[in-house]
Amino acid sequence: MTRIDHLNWCKSRALQYTNPQDSVMSFCSDMSKHEENSTHPALKLLIMLNINHASIEEIHKFIEGFN
């Protein structure tokens, strides 16, 4: 699977959640399963957003912006 295909798969799974923590955990876990996506620098920012109690809309918007 290409990096982009994997990234899109991660996004689609994470965006199904309505709880911010579940969405972040799903995305980070799935991203770690592909060598080229596992070290994406924005993952740390996503975790910090979640820790700062971002809304599900903010989390989803951030995830949708990954490339």
LINDA-V5812 format. One record per residue. N is the residue number from 1. RES is the residue in one letter. PSI is psi in whole degrees, -180 to 180 (none if undefined). OMEGA is omega as a letter, one per 30 degrees, with the letter a starting at -180 (NA if undefined). Layout:
# LINDA-V5812
n=[N & N]
res=[RES & RES]
psi=[PSI & PSI]
omega=[OMEGA & OMEGA]
This chain:
# LINDA-V5812
n=[1 & 2 & 3 & 4 & 5 & 6 & 7 & 8 & 9 & 10 & 11 & 12 & 13 & 14 & 15 & 16 & 17 & 18 & 19 & 20 & 21 & 22 & 23 & 24 & 25 & 26 & 27 & 28 & 29 & 30 & 31 & 32 & 33 & 34 & 35 & 36 & 37 & 38 & 39 & 40 & 41 & 42 & 43 & 44 & 45 & 46 & 47 & 48 & 49 & 50 & 51 & 52 & 53 & 54 & 55 & 56 & 57 & 58 & 59 & 60 & 61 & 62 & 63 & 64 & 65 & 66 & 67]
res=[M & T & R & I & D & H & L & N & W & C & K & S & R & A & L & Q & Y & T & N & P & Q & D & S & V & M & S & F & C & S & D & M & S & K & H & E & E & N & S & T & H & P & A & L & K & L & L & I & M & L & N & I & N & H & A & S & I & E & E & I & H & K & F & I & E & G & F & N]
psi=[134 & 165 & -44 & -43 & -43 & -44 & -45 & -37 & -45 & -45 & -48 & -38 & -44 & -35 & -7 & -19 & 147 & -3 & 126 & -44 & -42 & -40 & -46 & -46 & -42 & -49 & -48 & -42 & -48 & -40 & -34 & -11 & 1 & 127 & -43 & -20 & -17 & -22 & 22 & 125 & -25 & -11 & -40 & -38 & -39 & -43 & -41 & -39 & -45 & -43 & -33 & 17 & 46 & 153 & 164 & -34 & -42 & -42 & -48 & -41 & -42 & -45 & -43 & -27 & -7 & 142 & none]
omega=[l & l & a & l & l & l & l & l & l & a & a & l & a & a & l & a & l & l & a & a & l & l & l & a & l & a & a & l & a & l & a & a & l & a & a & a & a & a & a & a & a & l & l & l & l & l & l & l & a & l & l & l & l & l & l & l & l & l & a & l & l & l & l & a & l & l & NA]
